[in-house]
Amino acid sequence: MATLLMPALVSAQATGGSFGGGDWGGSSSTPSYGGGGSYSPPSYDSPSYDYGSSNTGSSGSGGGDIRSVLIAVALFALVALVVFIWDRVDKVKAERHARFLAERGYRGPGQGAWKKADITALTLAIDWRARARVQQGLETMAKRGDPNSKNGRSRLLQETVRLLRDSRISWLYASIRNFRPMSQSSAQGIFSNLALDARARFSTDVIRSDSDGVHERAPAALRARPEEGPGVVVVTLLVASRRELADVRHADDAGSVDELLAIAAGVSRSDLIAIEVVWSPAADHDRLSTAELEALYPELARLAERSIGGRIFCGYCAGPYPEELPKCVHCGAPTPTPSVGA
């Protein structure tokens, strides 16, 4: 019976979504991810300021000219101040990340092991209680985010990390991939393959945001099967950095997953080369049960319950919630009283 069910399980995932972008230093190879369009590394987004041209007539408007000059000077000073503050914040963030690595014995650029780029990859399965919120949050990022600029990619990374960390109590399974620093061309190839693998787990890109813009596609008519239950969502986060990223072990430990997310969040705007986020399912009626999850994502490890501090599962509805609460937040069943040792 298990053999007969396997094809159905493996082909169960129909929809997914993704967004991503990067700047690989003008490499001539442009990886194509299919479905949602091509992933083209954009150029560095250096700001340009156009103050326009003034056409001063011969009517003696000297006061207006002086005011225009003063306004232009004030605007220039304001822009310079904003750029200075932004760069300073970015430098402080980079220094903080460098200290974090140094405390763990990792070396930075120019210290022997560094070869221009490093990659980290996290795949995280999130349970049915947070599924819809995570799906909606990622879809909003895909529609409104800007994966084509350094600022936009950094913002997408921070928002993705925040969304995943806010769902910690609903983490179920995880997979972590560590890499050693390498040349940017090698890193680009590996990064592209990881993204392709994540997107190969589903057949229809419901939404894709990349250098070609936002692409949306209506999925085929779907109906959730009763045996699938409310379903889970799987999110893959890929980050490529110009600084070495500390390796994280123990994918079955929530603390390690949280540490990896902290490392990703610590990558500064100037160090971030590329980001890719892939999630599935993306359509509400395309449900993924935990049985299907284990067949489609055999590399994922179940997170140890002890590693998610304060979480218990309700004995009535099986939903996870903080153990300090007097009752289940999902169905209202009372929290069992710890038995006193005999």
C-alpha distance (Angstrom), angle and dihedral (degrees) to the residues before:
residue distance angle dihedral
M1 . . .
A2 3.82 . .
T3 3.80 89.7 .
L4 3.79 91.3 52.1
L5 3.80 91.9 49.7
M6 3.81 96.0 49.1
P7 3.87 97.9 80.0
A8 3.79 89.9 51.2
L9 3.80 91.2 49.8
V10 3.77 95.2 47.1
S11 3.81 93.5 49.8
A12 3.80 94.6 42.3
Q13 3.78 98.2 98.1
A14 3.80 109.7 84.7
T15 3.80 108.5 159.7
G16 3.76 139.2 44.7
G17 3.77 143.4 156.7
S18 3.78 135.6 -144.7
F19 3.77 145.5 175.3
G20 3.76 132.8 -174.5
G21 3.75 149.5 135.5
G22 3.76 141.9 175.6
D23 3.76 149.3 175.6
W24 3.79 112.9 -127.0
G25 3.78 95.1 -179.1
G26 3.79 98.6 -88.8
S27 3.82 96.1 -54.0
S28 3.77 112.2 178.5
S29 3.79 93.7 -136.5
T30 3.79 112.9 86.9
P31 3.80 112.5 -166.8
S32 3.78 114.9 -139.3
Y33 3.78 119.2 -147.7
G34 3.80 97.3 -174.4
G35 3.78 123.6 -147.1
G36 3.78 99.0 54.8
G37 3.78 96.4 35.2
S38 3.77 137.8 -94.4
Y39 3.78 126.1 -38.0
S40 3.79 106.1 -134.1
P41 3.79 119.8 -177.2
P42 3.81 106.0 -122.5
S43 3.78 124.9 -144.7
Y44 3.78 122.1 -98.8
D45 3.74 109.8 -76.7
S46 3.80 102.2 -125.8
P47 3.81 108.8 176.8
S48 3.77 117.4 -117.6
Y49 3.77 123.8 -161.8
D50 3.78 121.5 -153.1
Y51 3.76 111.5 -165.8
G52 3.78 91.9 -180.0
S53 3.76 127.4 -133.2
S54 3.77 126.4 -76.2
N55 3.75 121.2 -140.8
T56 3.78 105.4 -155.8
G57 3.73 114.0 -166.2
S58 3.80 128.6 -153.0
S59 3.80 94.4 -103.3
G60 3.82 94.3 105.2
S61 3.82 98.4 -107.0
G62 3.82 93.4 159.7
G63 3.81 93.6 143.5
G64 3.78 90.9 55.4
D65 3.80 91.3 50.4
I66 3.81 91.6 52.5
R67 3.79 91.5 48.5
S68 3.80 90.4 50.0
V69 3.79 90.9 51.1
L70 3.81 92.1 48.4
I71 3.81 91.4 48.9
A72 3.79 90.9 48.6
V73 3.83 91.1 49.6
A74 3.81 91.1 48.2
L75 3.80 91.7 49.3
F76 3.79 91.2 48.3
A77 3.82 90.8 50.1
L78 3.81 91.3 48.8
V79 3.80 92.5 49.6
A80 3.80 91.1 46.9
L81 3.81 90.4 50.6
V82 3.82 92.3 50.1
V83 3.81 91.8 48.4
F84 3.82 91.0 47.7
I85 3.82 93.0 50.5
W86 3.82 92.2 45.4
D87 3.80 92.8 49.8
R88 3.80 91.0 46.1
V89 3.81 92.1 52.4
D90 3.81 89.4 48.2
K91 3.82 91.7 50.5
V92 3.80 92.1 49.0
K93 3.81 89.3 50.6
A94 3.82 91.3 49.8
E95 3.82 91.6 48.5
R96 3.79 90.8 49.6
H97 3.80 90.5 50.8
A98 3.83 90.6 48.2
R99 3.82 90.6 53.0
F100 3.80 89.4 48.7
L101 3.82 89.7 54.9
A102 3.81 93.8 42.7
E103 3.81 91.1 55.0
R104 3.82 87.7 57.2
G105 3.78 95.1 46.9
Y106 3.81 97.7 -105.4
R107 3.77 122.2 144.9
G108 3.76 127.0 -135.3
P109 3.80 134.1 -146.9
G110 3.79 115.7 -41.5
Q111 3.81 95.0 19.3
G112 3.76 102.1 106.5
A113 3.79 106.7 -93.8
W114 3.79 97.5 55.4
K115 3.80 118.5 105.5
K116 3.79 104.3 173.3
A117 3.82 103.2 -89.2
D118 3.79 142.3 44.6
I119 3.81 132.3 -173.2
T120 3.77 135.1 -154.3
A121 3.80 125.7 -173.6
L122 3.79 130.6 -166.0
T123 3.80 128.1 -177.5
L124 3.78 114.4 -170.5
A125 3.81 129.7 -176.2
I126 3.80 113.8 -151.4
D127 3.78 123.2 -163.7
W128 3.79 131.1 -115.8
R129 3.81 95.5 -92.5
A130 3.82 93.1 66.1
R131 3.82 97.8 25.1
A132 3.81 98.8 99.9
R133 3.81 94.0 43.5
V134 3.80 92.3 50.7
Q135 3.82 92.5 46.1
Q136 3.80 91.8 49.6
G137 3.80 92.9 45.6
L138 3.80 93.5 51.6
E139 3.81 92.2 45.1
T140 3.81 89.7 53.3
M141 3.81 90.6 50.8
A142 3.81 90.7 50.0
K143 3.81 91.5 52.0
R144 3.81 98.9 42.3
G145 3.80 105.2 25.7
D146 3.79 126.8 96.9
P147 3.83 111.7 -134.8
N148 3.82 91.9 172.9
S149 3.81 100.1 71.7
K150 3.80 133.6 57.8
N151 3.79 91.5 -121.2
G152 3.80 92.4 47.5
R153 3.81 94.4 48.8
S154 3.79 91.4 48.2
R155 3.79 90.8 50.2
L156 3.81 91.8 49.1
L157 3.80 90.4 50.7
Q158 3.80 92.9 50.7
E159 3.81 93.0 47.1
T160 3.80 92.7 47.6
V161 3.80 92.4 50.1
R162 3.80 90.8 47.7
L163 3.81 92.2 50.3
L164 3.81 92.7 49.6
R165 3.80 94.4 45.5
D166 3.80 91.1 48.8
S167 3.82 87.1 57.6
R168 3.81 94.5 52.6
I169 3.78 95.6 121.4
S170 3.83 88.4 59.0
W171 3.82 98.3 50.9
L172 3.81 110.9 125.6
Y173 3.83 110.9 163.4
A174 3.80 134.5 11.2
S175 3.78 143.7 -175.7
I176 3.82 125.8 -165.4
R177 3.81 126.2 -164.0
N178 3.82 119.4 -165.8
F179 3.79 125.6 -168.0
R180 3.78 134.9 -172.7
P181 3.82 119.9 -122.7
M182 3.81 113.6 -81.0
S183 3.80 142.4 163.8
Q184 3.78 115.7 -63.4
S185 3.81 91.7 -116.1
S186 3.82 90.9 55.3
A187 3.79 91.3 44.1
Q188 3.80 91.2 50.9
G189 3.81 91.3 53.9
I190 3.81 93.4 48.4
F191 3.80 91.8 44.5
S192 3.82 90.8 52.0
N193 3.81 92.2 49.2
L194 3.80 92.0 49.9
A195 3.80 90.6 51.2
L196 3.80 91.2 47.0
D197 3.79 91.1 50.7
A198 3.80 92.2 50.8
R199 3.80 92.2 49.5
A200 3.80 92.9 44.8
R201 3.83 89.4 69.8
F202 3.82 91.0 76.5
S203 3.80 134.4 40.8
T204 3.83 105.5 -143.1
D205 3.81 128.3 51.0
V206 3.80 101.2 -145.6
I207 3.80 89.8 -178.0
R208 3.80 131.8 5.8
S209 3.82 127.0 177.3
D210 3.80 119.7 -170.9
S211 3.81 141.9 124.6
D212 3.81 89.8 -52.7
G213 3.79 92.9 57.4
V214 3.79 132.9 -108.8
H215 3.80 117.3 -31.4
E216 3.80 121.4 -170.4
R217 3.78 128.0 -173.3
A218 3.79 127.1 -173.6
P219 3.81 110.7 -124.7
A220 3.76 123.4 -129.0
A221 3.78 116.9 -93.3
L222 3.80 106.8 -70.0
R223 3.77 132.3 -172.0
A224 3.78 124.3 -168.9
R225 3.80 112.6 -123.9
P226 3.81 117.2 -132.3
E227 3.81 92.6 -124.0
E228 3.82 90.4 58.0
G229 3.80 92.3 63.2
P230 3.83 119.6 -163.7
G231 3.81 89.9 -34.2
V232 3.80 136.9 -140.9
V233 3.82 133.8 -108.4
V234 3.82 127.8 -132.0
V235 3.82 119.2 -148.4
T236 3.81 125.1 -169.0
L237 3.82 119.1 -163.2
L238 3.82 119.4 -168.0
V239 3.80 122.1 -173.4
A240 3.81 128.8 -177.1
S241 3.80 117.4 -167.4
R242 3.79 138.9 -176.2
R243 3.80 88.1 -138.0
E244 3.77 126.5 63.1
L245 3.80 114.3 -91.0
A246 3.78 116.3 -143.3
D247 3.80 113.1 -113.8
V248 3.80 116.4 -115.5
R249 3.79 122.7 -155.8
H250 3.81 134.6 -167.9
A251 3.79 105.8 55.1
D252 3.82 88.3 -171.0
D253 3.79 91.1 65.7
A254 3.82 120.5 83.9
G255 3.80 90.4 -153.1
S256 3.81 90.5 60.6
V257 3.80 91.2 48.5
D258 3.79 89.9 50.7
E259 3.81 90.3 48.6
L260 3.81 91.1 52.9
L261 3.81 90.3 50.8
A262 3.80 89.6 50.3
I263 3.82 89.9 51.6
A264 3.81 90.9 50.0
A265 3.79 91.5 48.5
G266 3.81 88.9 51.5
V267 3.81 94.1 61.2
S268 3.80 106.4 110.3
R269 3.78 124.3 -130.3
S270 3.81 92.0 -108.5
D271 3.84 93.6 47.8
L272 3.81 96.1 47.5
I273 3.81 109.8 100.5
A274 3.79 101.2 172.4
I275 3.78 144.0 -11.0
E276 3.80 130.0 -162.1
V277 3.81 125.7 -177.3
V278 3.81 121.0 -173.7
W279 3.78 126.3 177.2
S280 3.79 136.3 177.8
P281 2.92 141.7 -131.7
A282 3.81 97.3 28.8
A283 3.82 100.1 171.7
D284 3.79 116.7 75.5
H285 3.82 95.0 -131.8
D286 3.81 92.6 48.2
R287 3.78 98.1 88.7
L288 3.78 127.4 -171.2
S289 3.79 117.3 -157.8
T290 3.80 122.5 -156.6
A291 3.82 89.2 -110.0
E292 3.81 90.3 55.7
L293 3.78 89.3 43.4
E294 3.79 92.5 58.0
A295 3.82 90.9 49.3
L296 3.81 95.6 47.0
Y297 3.81 97.1 39.3
P298 3.82 106.2 33.4
E299 3.82 90.6 160.6
L300 3.81 92.4 67.7
A301 3.79 118.9 101.8
R302 3.81 122.8 -148.5
L303 3.79 110.3 -113.0
A304 3.78 113.8 -117.3
E305 3.79 110.1 -111.2
R306 3.80 91.6 -136.3
S307 3.82 89.3 60.7
I308 3.81 93.4 62.3
G309 3.76 98.4 67.7
G310 3.76 117.2 -143.1
R311 3.80 97.8 9.5
I312 3.77 123.5 128.1
F313 3.79 132.5 170.0
C314 3.77 119.6 -122.7
G315 3.80 113.6 -112.6
Y316 3.80 90.3 -141.4
C317 3.82 109.1 40.9
A318 3.87 98.3 14.2
G319 3.81 91.4 -128.8
P320 3.83 119.0 145.7
Y321 3.80 119.6 -122.3
P322 3.84 139.5 153.8
E323 3.79 110.0 -69.8
E324 3.81 93.6 -139.9
L325 3.82 90.8 69.1
P326 3.83 116.7 97.4
K327 3.80 93.0 -132.7
C328 3.79 142.4 17.4
V329 3.80 111.7 -81.6
H330 3.81 90.5 -145.6
C331 3.79 105.7 49.1
G332 3.81 104.8 4.8
A333 3.81 96.3 -117.3
P334 3.83 112.1 153.5
T335 3.78 119.0 -101.5
P336 3.83 108.9 -110.0
T337 3.79 114.3 -109.2
P338 3.83 112.3 -118.0
S339 3.77 109.8 -108.1
V340 3.77 116.2 -116.7
G341 3.78 114.0 -124.0
A342 3.74 114.7 -104.7
